[in-house]
Amino acid sequence: MQWLEMQNVEYGACTVLCGKSREILMVDCGSINHRLRENDGELSRRFSEIALRYQPMQQRHFLLTHYHRDHMNGFLQIIRRAPDTFSRVYLPAIPVDRGGLSPLIDFALFAHVFLPAQTECAQVNTSCLYAFDRIAGTVGLDKVFVLGQEDRFPFDGITYEVLWPPRENADFPDLFRSTVDELNACLFNPYLGGRERQFAGFKDEFCKMYTRCCRDFSPRHRAPLDVCQRDVRRLQELLTILDDFSEEIRRSPAAPDIQALLSSPSARAAYSEAANAMSLVFHNRRDKQASLDDILMTGDCTPDTLARLSDQLYSDYFIVQAPHHGTASGYSPVLRDLGISHLLLSGGDYPAAGKMALEYLDFDCIRHCTNSALCPFFAASGSCCNRVRYCYDRYPAPALSLRCEAAVTPQKNTGCGIYTVGCKGTRGCFCDL
């Protein structure tokens, strides 16, 4: 990796690794609060600018960490307008539990069928259901790969290892697991007719087919293209069957109980947290000693996930992405034990996820933020927390980060190669200039 750019997409994530061989790896691209602040035209223009910025690159790869709108909205807009933008697309595997079931897909299917008219501000994200048909159908099946634990992928001469999520035997949070069990129990009331069980059969077949598609597109066990096409086609057929069931099944005596469960704030939060818990985490494969290529990308992974991975992490990294945009809910003590030179925080101005974690202020590293709106330090002081930090990567010689040329002059060399890109231009690690 030669340099890294953090695109400011409000409350959302878009991190672009730029290689020496004129190729990029864009990790996530999306925003969740655009309807609160901008109209669709302005949002489309912002993502068009992002796509245009990297158009001259010879190879453009995209990696999605998980199926939340603040990580994938921009990506969908880009490929809808220009399907050839990316030469390779990496999607996250959706794990199955110890019983071989996929509760994330199960919950999404219930929401898709029983909550067809959700409001934008309280929507359960069901985009994972259409991912293979929509994304593979747009960019081409041959360009799509699904990543899970122990998979590897190349970028710019470096091999990256996927640490999470597991493909099988995943442990889901108890609240989420029990919610999915309750939803399924509603379909097997002995006083119901046969249509509910018929619906459950197609639903279960969809979940199994989805798991098969995740396996088809694995880099390690890639299925022939005709097999991938067949399974994706069957997946879409099953979703169409479930859609045909939807109007009738919503008249079932079980529907009110299912809708009440799905509409529960605790159930929605449990589903979102479970999706975050299975967010894709990866780092470079270190063959020799530490280097400037050491980077840990965490998506929206939870503190529990990082605790599980602690034995697999290196003792130090050049760059670490703070989990869940750097918010307090994603902070993990595991990060404090790592030697970190540069920390990426992609928090924005959408308050639902909470403020940035104050613990990061005590880290002996340079912090790079796309937006300081929810930063407690900035709110209290009105200045950037990096002002008094000593930067060992400053160009042309180590010094206080305040003296970094990129802090006052756009497009200047930062030394560390990390830039924040927004509507107001390109800058270094200062968020108040």
Secondary structure, DSSP 8 states (H G I E B T S, - for coil): --EEEEE--SSS--EEEE-TTSEEEEE----S-HHHH--HHHHHHHHHHHHHHTTTSSEEEEE--SS-HHHHHHHHHHHHH-TTS-SEEEEE----BTTS--HHHHHHHHHHHH--S--GGG----GGGGHIIIIIHHH-GGGEEEE-TT-EEEETTEEEEEEE--SSSB---HHHHHHHHHHHHHTT-TTS-SHHHHHHHHHHHHHHHHHHHHHHT-SSS---HHHHHHHHHHHHHHHHHHHHHHHHHTTSTTHHHHHHHHH-HHHHHHHHHHHHHT--EEEE--SSS--TT-EEE-TT--HHHHHHHGGGS-SEEEEEE-GGGGBGGG--GGGGGSEEEEEEE---S-GGG--B-GGGGGSSSEEEES--TT-HHHHHHSS-TTTT-EETT-SSS-EEGGG-HHHHSTT---SS-EEEEETTEEE-S-S--
